[in-house]
Amino acid sequence: MSLMPRQQIIQSGFTLLEVMIAIFILSIGLLGLAQLQATGLKHNESAYLRTQVSNLAADMFDRMRANHLSVQNGDYLLAAADSPPITTAQLVDIDLAEWIGNVNASLPESDGEISCADSNAADGFMCSAGSIFTVTIFWNEVQDDGSRGLSQFSYSAAL
């Protein structure tokens, strides 16, 4: 049996080692893509919830602008632990009950509060015309580390 010269040996196909290395590199890339997808979904949920918060705050400010006398009397002030009004005899009670219901329906484990910084304490109104109102909404959402935690946003406007 004679040995072939080196120039005549032609390598064809892949070796098992080359195939395993290629599969390993491909699997690392796919794992990175899966992580990217999961992060994108988490941030998409967060953006959706923040959009809901903006809409809810704007809704309350619109309701308050429509009932200016009750706003000046401080009827729209609401603490975070307060329950929504049960009787809906007045427009302010309807507004607060619907708004709290919308906050609870739109956001996970949520609550809201409305406060006022009176611009003129001498006029006899609890929240005078031109006072700064702050609507704060709290809810739980996925944090950067993957756990759920409390988020809050406050929106202020002069009414």
NORWOJO-V273121 format. One record per backbone hydrogen bond with DSSP energy under -1.0 kcal/mol. CO is the residue of the C=O (numbers start at 0). NH is the residue of the N-H. Records with the same first field share a line. If there is no record, write none. Layout:
CO = NH + NH
This chain:
4 = 7
5 = 8
14 = 18
15 = 19
16 = 20
17 = 21
18 = 22
19 = 23
20 = 24
21 = 25
22 = 26
23 = 27
24 = 28
25 = 29
26 = 30
27 = 31
28 = 32
29 = 33
30 = 34
31 = 35
32 = 36
33 = 37
34 = 38
35 = 39
36 = 40
37 = 41
38 = 42
39 = 43
40 = 44
41 = 45
42 = 46
43 = 47
44 = 48
45 = 49
46 = 50
47 = 51
48 = 52
49 = 53
50 = 54
51 = 55
52 = 56
53 = 57
54 = 58
55 = 59
56 = 60
57 = 61
58 = 62
59 = 63
60 = 64
61 = 65
66 = 70
67 = 71
68 = 72
69 = 74
70 = 73
71 = 126
73 = 76
77 = 113
78 = 81
89 = 93
90 = 94
91 = 95
92 = 96
93 = 97
94 = 98
95 = 99
96 = 100
97 = 101
98 = 102
99 = 103
100 = 104
101 = 105
102 = 106
107 = 139
110 = 137
112 = 135
113 = 77
114 = 133
116 = 131
127 = 130
130 = 158
131 = 116
132 = 156
133 = 114
134 = 154
135 = 112
136 = 152
137 = 110
138 = 150
140 = 148
142 = 145
146 = 142
148 = 140
150 = 138
152 = 136
154 = 134
156 = 132
